[in-house]
Amino acid sequence: MSTSQGPGSGLAAPLNFGRIGAYFGLAVLGALTGVAGALIQPAWFPGGLILALAASAGVFLGGRVAMGGALGVGAPAAGWLISVMFLTATRPEGDFVFGAGTGSYLFLLGGMIVAVICATLAKLPQAPGGSARPGK
């Protein structure tokens, strides 16, 4: 009796270079969102902060939907966190992007909270799979 098992899943799955490229692209998109949010949130304080957090939530949730799981949130969240932490570091000249105001702390903590919320959402509802196109 021979049992044939298909390819593994998770860490046992074979490498898929398209998927690796998609995760890399999501990380770059998360980094760009972090930089844009860092620049926009102090410009228009209450509205800029809300816009920056909404953009972050869109990238995180979009990564989850595109990749089909919570790991899709990890790549853009890692890119976002790396870029934001890089922008909080001071330079030898004393310049830095983030000020010591309430808005920058809300952006840092809010972005991390949004990433955790997007990663821990329940499974997204799937439409019933039929052979016909929807609406037919």
MOFENJO-V976592 format. One record per pair of residues at least 24 apart in sequence whose ideal C-beta (glycine too) atoms are under 8 Angstrom apart, sorted by the first residue. I is the first residue (numbers start at 1). J is the second residue. D is the distance in whole Angstrom. If there is no record, write none. Layout:
# MOFENJO-V976592
i j d
I J D
I J D
This chain:
# MOFENJO-V976592
i j d
19 67 8
22 66 7
22 67 7
23 67 7
23 71 8
23 72 8
23 75 4
24 75 7
26 59 8
26 63 5
26 66 7
26 67 7
26 72 7
26 75 4
26 76 5
26 79 7
27 75 5
27 76 6
27 78 6
27 79 4
28 79 6
29 59 6
29 63 8
29 76 6
29 79 7
30 59 6
30 60 8
30 63 8
30 75 7
30 76 3
30 77 6
30 78 7
30 79 3
30 80 4
30 83 8
31 79 4
31 80 7
31 82 6
31 83 4
32 79 8
32 83 8
33 59 5
33 76 7
33 79 8
33 80 6
34 79 7
34 80 4
34 81 7
34 82 8
34 83 4
34 84 4
34 87 8
34 111 7
35 83 5
35 87 7
37 84 8
37 107 6
37 111 7
38 83 8
38 84 6
38 87 5
38 97 5
38 98 7
38 104 8
38 107 7
39 97 7
41 103 6
41 104 7
41 107 5
42 99 6
42 101 7
42 103 6
42 104 7
45 103 5
48 103 8
49 103 5
49 106 6
49 107 6
49 110 8
52 107 6
52 111 8
53 107 7
53 110 5
53 111 6
53 114 6
56 80 6
56 111 5
56 114 5
56 115 7
57 114 5
57 117 8
57 118 7
60 114 6
60 115 5
60 118 4
60 119 8
61 118 5
61 121 8
64 118 6
64 119 7
64 121 7
64 124 8
65 124 7
70 119 5
70 120 7
70 121 8
73 115 6
73 118 5
73 119 4
74 119 7
77 115 4
77 118 8
77 119 7
80 111 6
80 115 7
81 111 8
81 112 7
81 115 8
84 108 6
84 111 7
